[in-house]
């Protein structure tokens, strides 16, 4: 495992991040593993050298944070891993002030996450989405106060328009507040719209990109074929994926991926992840794993070097996606990410 700085910070994270949405309460989503079934995945991740773990307060209605916190506390020193979580959506209960990015919700949600995680501080506290109903200054001031209070070490963002992120960075700089150091954005071989504005912005501003859905909900593992129905528990219950993928053009990209993978005698997921790891600005793709070989294959992707011709072949079939608006999706949608 190799380690790199998260953006321009001095914080060093592994080139892979374990996404912990898959661990918590199977009653929340049918593909989620319970605590005991999750245990080997945390052990394997740590054994592979992964030190970066990402969750959110709304995953499994808070249960994911509880499981993540307990597993890491049991298996590692708090100084040896980087723990990230998110705020925006309602967690345990719904209510008019139990979601969004108001000062009230941010401060209360952070305290609740600290309790569930069983820790005194969060390494990277991320806004899960941007809140158009909360003033930028209120949100950024509240986040800054958490850093100054010692509850949070660094701030991160996720899934917003580039103009919103640019405005947030400018506002933080102008007011002397802590700025975002990472962007958790949607980026993979079949969704490359972030290459237009967000990724160049992040590179210019020294913000590290931590892409979610690096394998497009398993689509880039080759588990889905053109004209065939979904055949996994997650795919069958993942309505949001149908809004993101499975156009004819996406299957053209998959066909190119399968050709390159076959020629290299490698699994398609390993090649797709190797491509993403080689992209400018990408620090650590977030890997979701419900089977141990998923983690082993992800780690093996770090050793794959693609030629210029292979990269060109993988990228050639891509056709622009309609941009899904950056208004916050529903909690149900986020639960399928």
N, C-alpha and C positions, 0 to 999 in steps of 0.2 A: 504494500500500500504506500502511496506517496501522499504528501501533505502540502497544501498551498495556503497562502494567505487569503482570507475572505475579503475581497476588494482591496482597499488600501489600508485595512487595519493590520494590526500585528497578530491577530487571531489566526491560528493555523488549523485547518480542517482537512479531513480525508477527501480524496477525489470522488468518493461516493458518500451519499447521505442516505441513511436508512429512514424511509418514510414509515411512520408508525400508525397510520390510519387503519392498517389491516389488523391491528391488535387492540382488543377491548371487549366488546359485547356482540356476540353473533346475532342477538336479537335486533341490533341496529341495522345490520346488513348481513345477508346470508353468507358472504365470503369472509367475514371478519373472524379471526381466531380468538379464542378465549385466552385467559392468562397462562394456563399451563401449556397450551398448544403454541403460545407465543414464545415461551422461554427459550427453546432451542435457537430461534432466529436471532434473539439478542446475543446469545452466546456465540453463535457463528459469526455475526457481524463484528463483535469485539475481537474474536480470534483472527479474523481477516484483516484487522487493523482499522476498521471503520470507527471513527471517533465522533461522528456528526449524526445527530438523531433529531428528526423533525416530527412534530405532532401538532394538534390544535385542540382548543378547549371544546369544540363542538363534535369532534370525532367520538362516536359511541356515547354521546351525551356526557362527556367528561371522563368516561371510563378509560379511554386510550391514554390520557395523561396519567391516570392512576397506575395503569399497568406499566407504562414506560418508566415512570419514576421509580417504581418498586424494582423492576428488572435491573435498571442501571445502578441503583443504590446497592443492590445485592451483588452485582457482578464487577463493579469498577469503582475506583475512587472518583469523587466529584470533580477533582482537578484534571482527570484524564479524558473527559468527554465534553462535547459541546452540545448543549440542549437547546432546542428551538421549539417554540410553540406560537400560536396565533390567536388573534382577537378579532372579532367582528360579529359572528353569528351567535344566536342564543346557544347556550350550553345545556345546563341541566333543566332550566325552565324558560318559558317564553314570557315576554312582557314588553311594554313600550320602551323601557329603559334597560332591557337585558340584551340588547343587540346594538350594532352600529359602533361609531367611533366618537361618541360624546366623551367628555372628561369623566362623567359619572361612570359610564360603562367601562371605559378603559381601566380606570383605577380599581374598580371592584372586580373586574374580570381578571386582572393581573394577580390580585390577592388570592382569588379562587384557584387560579392555575398554580400558584406557588404551593397552596395547600394540597392540591391533588398530586402534584409532582413530588411533593415531599422534599422541597429544596428551599434554600434561602434566596436564591437568585436564578434568573433565566438568562442564558447566554445571549440568545438572539430572540427578541420579542417582535413578532411580525404582524402587520395589519393584513388580515386575510383578504379583504377587498377594500376599495375606497368607499367612503360614505358620503354621498352627495348632499346629505341633509345636515352634516356637521361641518362647521367652518374649518378650513385648513388650519388656521391658527390655534383653534381649540384642541384639535386632535394632536398637532405637533407639539404644542405646549405640554399636554398631558403626558405624551410619550417621553419628552425631555425630563419631566419631573420624576419619572420612574427610574431613569438612568441616574439622576442626581441623588435619588434616595437609596441607590445601591441595590434595587430590586431587579434591575435589568442591566446587562453589560453593553449590548449593542441593539440597534433597531434594524428591522428588515421590513420589506413590503412584498406584496404579491398581486399579480393579475390586475393591472390598471392600464389606462392609456398612457402613452409616453408623455403627452402634454401634462397630464395630472402629476406624473412622477417628477417631471422637470419643475413644475410649480412647487411641489413639496420640497425638493432639494433647494430651490432658490429661497423659499420662505425660511427654511431652517438656517441657511447660511446668513440671510439678512438679519434674522433675529438672534443669532448666536446660540441656536439650539442644536442638540444632537441630531445628526442627519442619518438617513437610511444608508446602510452599508451593503445591503444585499437586496436582490430582486428575485422572487420566486415566480418565474414566468412559465407560460405554456410554450414548450419548444421541443420538437422532435422532427424526424424526417418527413412526416406528412403534415406537419403544421409549422411553417417557417415564417409566418407573418411578422414575428418579433425581430427578424433580421432587418426590417425596414427602418424602424425608429427606436424601439426599446433597447435592443442590444447595442447599437452604436452609442446611444445615450449613456448606457451603463459603462461602456468602455471609456468614454470621454470623462465621465464623472468618477471613475474608480470604484464602481459598484460591482460586486460579484454576482453573477447569475447562477441561480440554483434551480434549474428547470424541473417542473413537475410533469408527470406523464411522459417520461423519456421514451417509453416503448408504446405510446399511444394506446393505453389500456390493454396491452398485450397484443394489439394488432400487429406490431412489428416483430413479434415472436414467431409469426407465421401460423398462429392458431386459427386464423379466420381466412377463408377462401372466398373468392368472388362467387356470388350467388348462393352461398351456403349459409345456413342460420348459425347463430351463436351456439357454442356447445360447452361453455363453462358457466359455473354459478354466477360469477361476477358479470360476464357478458350478458347473460340472460336478464339480469336485474339492473343493468346499467343504461338507463334511458338517456342520460346526458351524453354518453358516448356517441349515440346516433346523431346528435347535433354537431359533433366535432369531426367524425370520420366516416369512412365507408363509401365515399363517392367513387365513381369509376376511376377518376384520376388518382385517388389514393391507392387503389389496387394496382395501378400502373407503377407507382413507387414501390409497393410491396413486391411486385414481380421483379423489379430491378434488384431489390435487396436480396431476394431469394437466389437470383443468378450469381451475385457477388459472393454470397455466403456459400453456395454450392461449390463455386470455383476455389474458394479458400478452405473448404472442408470445415466450416465453422457454423455454429447455430446462428440463425438470422438475428436473434436478440443481441448476440455479442457484437455482430457487425454494426447494427443500428446504434448501439450504445458507444462503440468505438468512434463512430462518426460524430456523435454528439460531444463526446469528450474532447475531440480535436477542434471544436469550433471556438472561435475567438470569444473571450469573455466568460466562457462556461467554467465554473469552479467545481461544482459537485452536483450532478444529477441526483434527483431523489428517487431511490429504488424502493418499490413496494414488493414485498416478498411474502408469499404464503406457503412456499415450499423451499427447503434449504438449497436445492440446486439453483434456484433463481439467484441467490446471493453469490454462490460460487461462480456462476456464469458471468454475473456483473463484474466481479473482481477480475475474472480472466480477460474481460474486455479492456482493462487497463494496459494489457500487454500487446494488444492488436494495433498495428500501424497500417493504415490504408494508403495505397498509392494515389497519386493525383488522378490517374485514370479511373480507379475504383470510386473515388469521391465524385468525379464528374458523372460516372454512370449512375450512382445513387441519386444525385441531385437533378439530373436532366429531366425526368418525367414530372417534376413538381409543377403543379398549377396553383395559382393563388387561391386561398380560401376566402370566402366572404368573412369579413371581420364580424365577430359575434358582438356586438356592443359591449361596452365596459360597465353597463349598469350591473349592480350586484345580482347574481343569480340566486335562486332559492337555496335554502339549506339542503334540500333534497339533492339539488344539482351538485353542490360542493361535496356532499357525502359520497358521490360516485367518482370523485377525482382521485 
